[in-house]
Amino acid sequence: MQILIWVFKFLIIFSLFQLSLQAPPVCSQADRAALLDFKARIYKDTTGMLASWVDMDCCDGGWEGIQCNPRTGRVTQVVLQRPADGDTGVFMKGTLSPSLGNLRFLEVLIISGMKRIAGNIPLSFSSLTGLTQLHLEDNALEGNIPSSLGNLPFLKALSLSGNHLTGPIPPTFGNFKNLVQLTLARNHLESPVPTSLKNLFSLQYLDLSHNSFSGFIPDFLGQFKNLTFLDLSNNQLSGVIPISLGSLASLSDMSLSQNQLTGRIPSEIGHLKSLTSLSLSMNQLSGQIPETLSQLQNLWHLNLSRNAFSNPLPDAFSRGIPSLLSIDLSYNHLSLGTVPEWIRSRELSDVNLAGCNLIGKLPVFAKPNSLSSIDLSDNHFTNGISDFFSKMSSLQKAKLSNNQLKSDLSTITLPTGLASLDLHSNQLFGSLSGILNRTSNFMQAMDLSNNYISGSIPEFSQGSSLTFLNIGRNKITGQIPNSISNLATLERLDISRNQVTGTIPTSLGLLFKLQWLDLSINKLVGKIPVSLLDIEKLRHANFRANKLCGMIPQGRPFNAFPSTAYGHNLCLCGKPLPPCKGMDNER
């Protein structure tokens, strides 16, 4: 009997050893066929991902983005995710194959960032009943969201953002009992948020921003006790902010900006102890800002701009909001007079108080080297700005436009890391060389328009990062230098309403990234150079009211611009103006 037991054990061990020597199963032929059908419907793939889908075994690790169950050989994950590197030349073009619905054991389906995958979301995706994650964001999908997607019982994350989807949110989405993340942002969805979503008790992340949702903010959102992120911005939501939102104890980020909300901020918002970011900008909210906001111990970003809030600011703000780093109170019905001491004394990174009826001299900040962005535009500041930026060593963006500031440009000290400077509509004077020759290569945008700047346009050196330059509405004389071509990254150039003379340099045609050009109302002579036809991205140009003569460059977009772009010159001719006499065939 003992011998039989030993023999039996030996046979079991031997069988297990034999199984261990066997190769893992190759992928299911049905799954392989479904994947190849998807590949066949992508007729252009610059990502290179699908080039690896060639071997017979789609589960051996050679097929990029494919994972299988090693015991069964069934595909469990399809992950085709393009990195968000901004490279517009990397994409997939085609449609989603309904055959993907045949991957019966699929748990994760991610096809995102491909930009040019169009067509509808296949109805067959409702057959993927084992799916826990479905991400189809940042493609070009269109049509309605299939209501049958509500039949996916185990789904935890659904993201369809960044497409061209239309229609309402299907009421069947209320079936997602396990859903943790719902992201439908940046589409063309409309209608009110369906009441069926009140069943999503597991929800932690909800982003419906940048759509056309209407109606009220649902009161039931206050029941989502696990919610940490809520973004309903850039819609057409109306009514008041529900008091129930004050019950979201786990909420860390809330944005309701750019809607049509009215009424006051509920004092209950001050109960959101986990809140780190609150944005209510661009609504029609009114009344006073509630003192309870000062109780938000973790809040670092507060944006209440472009509403109708009125004086006074809560006194409690001087003692509360200890974590605050960024504040925006711009364009309300506030008359602050001076920048509040509790703002000037803090170590803030962003201060935006545009249109707050501030007067007198520019403020002195106790900790200026912490500032990375400041906007004090559309106020009533006077005196100079020579030393205002001198201690702001971390400043990247500055906007002081539309005040009554007086300074010689040569006396203004700029931080070396400044990337954007807007001083338009002040009383600045002096020469452009006093400021342009002292900016670093970090500078990307500069607006000095509508001042009293004189002198000529200085020579430009190589290595500039400028994408935006506006020096219009000044008293600038002299010629446009040939070195303008050194501004190779320039996208917008405005020299209008000055006293610039000479010809338009042919080197201007080397600004291949230029999209917007305004040389109007100057004293320019000669022809419009044919070299400007090389600027293929140009979408706007204005040469009005100069002393130009000759044929307009006959090619798009110059012969397609409106005739007003060339009006009031000496003798310009050719389409869109009347033909040149004796030069009908000239090119």
URZI-V358225 format. One record per pair of residues at least 24 apart in sequence whose C-alpha atoms are under 10 Angstrom apart, sorted by the first residue. I is the first residue (numbers start at 1). J is the second residue. If there is no record, write none. Layout:
BEGIN
I	J
I	J
END
This chain:
BEGIN
24	59
24	60
24	69
24	70
24	71
24	72
24	73
25	57
25	59
25	60
25	69
25	70
25	71
25	72
25	73
25	74
26	56
26	57
26	58
26	59
26	60
26	68
26	70
26	71
26	72
26	73
26	74
27	56
27	57
27	58
27	59
27	60
27	67
27	68
27	69
27	70
27	72
27	73
27	74
27	75
28	57
28	58
28	59
28	68
28	72
28	73
28	74
28	75
28	103
29	56
29	57
29	58
29	73
29	74
30	74
30	75
30	99
30	102
30	103
30	104
31	58
31	73
31	74
31	75
31	76
31	99
31	100
31	101
31	102
31	103
31	104
31	105
31	106
32	56
32	57
32	58
32	59
32	74
32	75
32	103
33	99
33	100
33	102
33	103
34	97
34	98
34	99
34	100
34	101
34	102
34	103
35	66
35	75
35	78
35	97
35	99
35	100
35	102
35	103
36	97
36	99
36	100
37	96
37	97
37	98
37	99
37	100
38	94
38	95
38	96
38	97
38	98
38	99
38	100
39	94
39	95
39	96
39	97
40	94
40	95
40	97
41	93
41	94
41	95
41	96
41	97
41	117
42	92
42	93
42	94
42	95
42	96
42	97
42	116
42	117
43	92
43	93
43	94
43	95
43	117
44	91
44	92
44	93
44	94
44	116
44	117
45	90
45	91
45	92
45	93
45	94
45	114
45	116
46	89
46	90
46	91
46	92
46	93
46	114
47	80
47	81
47	82
47	83
47	89
47	90
47	91
47	92
47	114
48	90
48	91
48	92
49	80
49	81
49	82
49	92
50	80
50	92
65	109
65	110
65	111
66	109
67	106
67	108
68	105
68	106
69	105
69	106
72	105
74	103
74	104
74	105
74	106
75	103
75	104
75	105
75	106
75	107
75	108
76	103
76	104
76	105
76	106
76	107
76	108
76	109
76	130
76	131
77	103
77	105
77	106
77	107
77	108
77	109
77	110
77	131
77	133
78	103
78	106
78	107
78	108
78	109
78	110
78	111
78	134
79	108
79	109
79	110
79	111
79	112
79	134
79	135
80	109
80	110
80	111
80	112
80	113
80	114
80	135
80	136
81	110
81	111
81	112
81	113
81	114
81	135
81	136
81	137
82	111
82	112
82	113
82	114
82	115
82	138
83	112
83	113
83	114
84	112
84	113
84	138
88	114
88	115
90	114
90	115
90	116
91	115
91	116
91	117
91	139
92	116
92	117
92	118
92	139
93	117
93	118
93	139
93	140
94	118
94	119
94	140
95	119
95	120
95	121
95	122
95	139
95	140
95	141
96	120
96	121
96	122
96	136
96	141
97	121
97	122
97	124
97	125
98	122
98	123
98	124
98	125
99	124
99	125
100	124
100	125
100	127
100	128
101	125
101	126
101	127
101	128
101	129
102	127
102	128
103	127
103	128
103	129
103	130
104	128
104	129
104	130
104	131
105	129
105	130
105	131
106	130
106	131
106	132
106	133
107	131
107	132
107	133
107	134
107	154
107	155
108	132
108	133
108	134
108	135
108	155
108	157
109	133
109	134
109	135
109	136
109	158
110	134
110	135
110	136
110	137
110	158
110	159
111	135
111	136
111	137
111	138
111	139
112	136
112	137
112	138
112	139
112	159
112	160
112	161
112	162
113	137
113	138
113	139
113	140
113	162
113	163
114	138
114	139
114	140
115	139
115	140
115	141
115	162
115	163
116	140
116	141
116	163
117	141
117	142
117	163
118	142
118	143
118	163
118	164
119	143
119	164
119	165
120	144
120	145
120	146
120	164
120	165
121	145
121	146
121	149
121	160
121	165
122	146
122	148
122	149
123	147
123	148
123	149
124	148
124	149
125	149
125	151
125	152
126	150
126	151
126	152
126	153
127	151
127	152
128	152
128	153
128	154
128	155
129	153
129	154
129	155
130	154
130	155
131	155
131	156
131	157
132	156
132	157
132	158
132	178
132	179
133	157
133	158
133	159
133	179
133	181
134	158
134	159
134	160
135	159
135	160
135	161
135	183
136	160
136	161
136	162
136	163
137	161
137	162
137	163
137	183
137	184
137	185
137	186
138	162
138	163
138	164
138	185
138	186
138	187
139	163
139	164
140	164
140	165
140	187
141	165
141	166
141	187
142	166
142	187
142	188
143	167
143	188
143	189
144	168
144	169
144	170
144	188
144	189
145	169
145	170
145	189
146	170
146	172
147	171
147	172
147	173
148	172
148	173
149	173
149	175
149	176
150	174
150	175
150	176
151	175
151	176
152	176
152	177
152	178
153	177
153	178
153	179
154	178
154	179
155	179
155	180
155	181
156	180
156	181
156	182
156	202
156	203
157	181
157	182
157	183
157	203
157	205
158	182
158	183
158	184
159	183
159	184
159	185
159	206
159	207
160	184
160	185
160	186
160	187
161	185
161	186
161	187
161	207
161	208
161	209
161	210
161	211
162	186
162	187
162	188
162	210
163	187
163	188
164	188
164	189
165	189
165	190
165	211
166	190
166	211
166	212
167	191
167	212
167	213
168	192
168	193
168	194
168	212
168	213
169	193
169	194
169	196
169	197
169	213
170	194
170	196
170	197
171	195
171	196
171	197
172	196
172	197
173	197
173	198
173	199
173	200
174	198
174	199
174	200
174	201
175	199
175	200
176	200
176	201
176	202
176	203
177	201
177	202
177	203
178	202
178	203
179	203
179	204
179	205
180	204
180	205
180	206
180	226
180	227
181	205
181	206
181	207
181	227
181	229
182	206
182	207
182	208
183	207
183	208
183	209
183	231
184	208
184	209
184	210
184	211
185	209
185	210
185	211
185	231
185	232
185	233
185	234
186	210
186	211
186	212
186	234
187	211
187	212
188	212
188	213
188	235
189	213
189	214
189	235
190	214
190	215
190	235
190	236
191	215
191	236
191	237
192	216
192	217
192	218
192	236
192	237
193	217
193	218
193	237
194	218
195	219
195	220
196	220
197	221
198	222
198	223
198	224
199	223
199	224
200	224
201	225
201	226
201	227
202	226
202	227
203	227
203	228
203	229
204	228
204	229
204	230
204	250
204	251
205	229
205	230
205	231
205	251
205	253
206	230
206	231
206	232
206	254
207	231
207	232
207	233
207	254
207	255
208	232
208	233
208	234
208	235
209	233
209	234
209	235
209	255
209	256
209	257
209	258
210	234
210	235
210	236
210	258
211	235
211	236
212	236
212	237
212	259
213	237
213	238
213	259
214	238
214	259
214	260
215	239
215	260
216	240
216	241
216	242
216	260
216	261
217	241
217	242
217	245
217	256
217	261
218	242
218	244
218	245
219	243
219	244
219	245
220	244
220	245
221	245
221	247
221	248
222	246
222	247
222	248
222	249
223	247
223	248
224	248
224	249
224	250
224	251
225	249
225	250
225	251
226	250
226	251
227	251
227	252
227	253
228	252
228	253
228	254
228	274
228	275
229	253
229	254
229	255
229	275
229	277
230	254
230	255
230	256
230	278
231	255
231	256
231	257
231	279
232	256
232	257
232	258
232	259
233	257
233	258
233	259
233	279
233	280
233	281
233	282
234	258
234	259
234	260
234	282
235	259
235	260
236	260
236	261
236	283
237	261
237	262
237	283
238	262
238	283
238	284
239	263
239	284
239	285
240	264
240	265
240	266
240	284
240	285
241	265
241	266
241	269
241	280
241	285
242	266
242	268
242	269
243	267
243	268
243	269
244	268
244	269
245	269
245	271
245	272
246	270
246	271
246	272
246	273
247	271
247	272
248	272
248	273
248	274
248	275
249	273
249	274
249	275
250	274
250	275
251	275
251	276
251	277
252	276
252	277
252	278
252	298
252	299
253	277
253	278
253	279
253	299
253	301
254	278
254	279
254	280
255	279
255	280
255	281
255	303
256	280
256	281
256	282
256	283
257	281
257	282
257	283
257	303
257	304
257	305
257	306
257	307
258	282
258	283
258	284
258	306
258	307
259	283
259	284
260	284
260	285
261	285
261	286
261	307
262	286
262	287
262	307
262	308
263	287
263	308
264	288
264	289
264	290
264	308
264	309
265	289
265	290
265	293
265	309
266	290
266	292
266	293
267	291
267	292
267	293
268	292
268	293
269	293
269	295
269	296
270	294
270	295
270	296
270	297
271	295
271	296
272	296
272	297
272	298
272	299
273	297
273	298
273	299
274	298
274	299
275	299
275	300
275	301
276	300
276	301
276	302
276	323
276	324
277	301
277	302
277	303
277	324
277	326
278	302
278	303
278	304
278	327
279	303
279	304
279	305
279	327
279	328
280	304
280	305
280	306
280	307
281	305
281	306
281	307
281	328
281	329
281	330
281	331
281	332
282	306
282	307
282	308
282	331
282	332
283	307
283	308
284	308
284	309
284	332
285	309
285	332
286	310
286	332
286	333
287	311
287	312
287	333
288	312
288	313
288	314
288	333
288	334
289	313
289	314
290	314
290	316
290	317
291	315
291	316
291	317
291	320
292	316
292	317
292	320
292	321
293	317
293	320
293	321
294	318
294	319
294	320
294	321
294	322
294	324
295	319
295	320
295	321
295	322
296	320
296	321
296	322
296	323
296	324
297	321
297	322
297	323
297	324
298	322
298	323
298	324
299	323
299	324
299	325
299	326
300	324
300	325
300	326
300	327
300	348
300	349
301	325
301	326
301	327
301	328
301	349
301	350
302	326
302	327
302	328
302	329
303	327
303	328
303	329
303	330
303	352
304	328
304	329
304	330
304	331
304	332
305	329
305	330
305	331
305	332
305	352
305	353
305	354
305	355
306	330
306	331
306	332
306	333
306	354
306	355
307	331
307	332
307	333
308	332
308	333
308	334
309	333
309	334
310	334
310	335
310	336
311	335
311	336
312	336
313	340
315	342
316	342
317	342
317	343
318	342
318	343
318	345
318	346
322	346
323	347
323	348
324	348
324	349
324	350
325	349
325	350
325	351
325	370
325	371
326	350
326	351
326	352
326	371
326	372
326	373
326	374
327	351
327	352
327	353
327	374
328	352
328	353
328	354
328	374
328	375
329	353
329	354
329	355
329	356
330	354
330	355
330	356
330	357
330	375
330	376
330	377
330	378
331	355
331	356
331	357
331	378
332	356
332	357
333	357
334	358
335	359
337	379
337	380
338	362
338	363
338	381
339	363
339	364
339	365
339	376
341	365
341	366
344	368
346	370
347	371
348	372
348	373
348	374
349	373
349	374
349	394
349	395
350	374
350	375
350	395
350	397
351	375
351	376
351	398
352	376
352	377
352	398
352	399
353	377
353	378
353	379
354	378
354	379
354	399
354	400
354	401
354	402
355	379
355	380
355	402
356	380
357	381
358	403
359	403
359	404
360	404
361	385
361	405
362	388
362	400
362	405
363	388
364	388
365	391
365	392
367	391
367	392
368	392
368	393
368	394
368	395
369	393
369	394
369	395
370	394
370	395
371	395
371	396
371	397
371	398
372	396
372	397
372	398
372	417
372	418
373	397
373	398
373	399
373	418
373	420
374	398
374	399
374	400
375	399
375	400
375	401
375	422
376	400
376	401
376	402
376	403
377	401
377	402
377	403
377	422
377	423
377	424
377	425
378	402
378	403
378	404
378	425
379	403
379	404
380	404
380	405
381	405
381	406
381	426
382	406
382	426
382	427
383	407
383	427
384	408
384	411
384	412
384	427
384	428
385	409
385	411
385	412
385	413
385	428
386	410
386	411
386	412
386	413
386	414
387	411
387	412
387	413
387	414
388	412
388	413
388	414
389	413
389	414
389	415
389	418
390	414
390	415
391	415
392	416
392	417
392	418
393	417
393	418
394	418
395	419
395	420
396	420
396	421
396	442
396	443
397	421
397	422
397	443
397	444
397	445
398	422
398	423
398	446
399	423
399	424
399	446
399	447
400	424
400	425
400	426
401	425
401	426
401	447
401	448
401	449
401	450
402	426
402	427
402	450
402	451
403	427
404	428
405	451
406	451
406	452
408	432
408	434
408	435
408	452
408	453
409	433
409	434
409	435
409	436
409	448
409	453
410	434
410	435
410	436
410	437
410	438
411	435
412	438
413	438
413	439
414	438
414	439
414	440
415	439
415	440
416	440
416	441
416	442
416	443
417	441
417	442
417	443
418	442
418	443
418	444
418	445
419	443
419	444
419	445
419	446
419	465
419	466
420	444
420	445
420	446
420	447
420	466
420	468
421	445
421	446
421	447
421	448
421	469
422	446
422	447
422	448
422	449
422	470
423	447
423	448
423	449
423	450
423	451
424	448
424	449
424	450
424	451
424	470
424	471
424	472
424	473
425	449
425	450
425	451
425	452
425	473
425	474
426	450
426	451
426	452
427	451
427	452
427	453
428	452
428	453
428	454
428	474
429	453
429	454
429	455
429	474
429	475
430	454
430	455
430	475
430	476
431	455
431	456
431	457
431	458
431	475
431	476
432	456
432	457
432	458
432	471
432	476
433	457
433	458
433	459
433	460
434	458
436	460
437	461
439	464
440	464
440	465
441	465
441	466
442	466
443	467
443	468
444	468
444	469
444	489
444	490
445	469
445	470
445	490
445	491
445	492
446	470
446	471
447	471
447	472
447	494
448	472
448	473
448	474
449	473
449	474
449	494
449	495
449	496
449	497
450	474
450	475
450	497
450	498
451	475
452	476
453	477
453	498
454	478
454	498
454	499
455	499
455	500
456	480
456	481
456	499
456	500
456	501
457	481
457	484
457	495
457	500
458	483
458	484
459	483
459	484
459	486
460	484
460	485
460	486
460	487
461	485
461	486
461	487
462	486
462	487
462	488
463	487
463	488
463	489
464	488
464	489
464	490
465	489
465	490
466	490
466	491
466	492
466	493
467	491
467	492
467	493
467	513
467	514
468	492
468	493
468	494
468	514
468	516
469	493
469	494
469	495
470	494
470	495
470	496
470	517
470	518
471	495
471	496
471	497
471	498
472	496
472	497
472	498
472	518
472	519
472	520
472	521
473	497
473	498
473	499
473	521
474	498
474	499
475	499
475	500
476	500
476	501
476	522
477	501
477	502
477	522
477	523
478	502
478	523
478	524
479	503
479	504
479	505
479	523
479	524
480	504
480	505
480	508
480	524
481	505
481	507
481	508
482	506
482	507
482	508
483	507
483	508
484	508
484	509
484	510
484	511
485	509
485	510
485	511
485	512
486	510
486	511
487	511
487	512
487	513
487	514
488	512
488	513
488	514
489	513
489	514
490	514
490	515
490	516
491	515
491	516
491	517
491	537
491	538
492	516
492	517
492	518
492	538
492	540
493	517
493	518
493	519
493	541
494	518
494	519
494	520
494	541
494	542
495	519
495	520
495	521
495	522
496	520
496	521
496	522
496	542
496	543
496	544
496	545
497	521
497	522
497	523
497	545
498	522
498	523
499	523
499	524
499	546
500	524
500	525
500	546
501	525
501	546
501	547
502	526
502	547
503	527
503	528
503	529
503	547
503	548
504	528
504	529
504	532
504	548
505	529
505	531
505	532
506	530
506	531
506	532
507	531
507	532
508	532
508	534
508	535
509	533
509	534
509	535
509	536
510	534
510	535
511	535
511	536
511	537
511	538
512	536
512	537
512	538
513	537
513	538
514	538
514	539
514	540
515	539
515	540
515	541
516	540
516	541
516	542
517	541
517	542
517	543
518	542
518	543
518	544
518	565
519	543
519	544
519	545
519	546
519	565
520	544
520	545
520	546
520	565
520	566
520	567
520	568
520	569
521	545
521	546
521	547
521	568
521	569
522	546
522	547
523	547
523	548
523	569
524	548
524	549
524	569
525	549
525	569
525	570
526	550
526	570
526	571
526	572
527	551
527	552
527	553
527	571
527	572
528	552
528	553
528	558
528	572
529	553
530	554
530	555
530	558
530	587
532	557
532	558
533	557
533	558
540	565
541	565
541	566
542	566
542	567
543	567
543	568
543	569
544	568
544	569
545	569
545	570
546	570
547	571
547	572
548	572
548	573
549	573
550	574
550	580
550	583
551	575
551	577
551	579
551	580
551	581
551	583
551	584
551	586
551	587
552	576
552	577
552	579
552	580
552	587
553	587
554	586
554	587
555	587
END
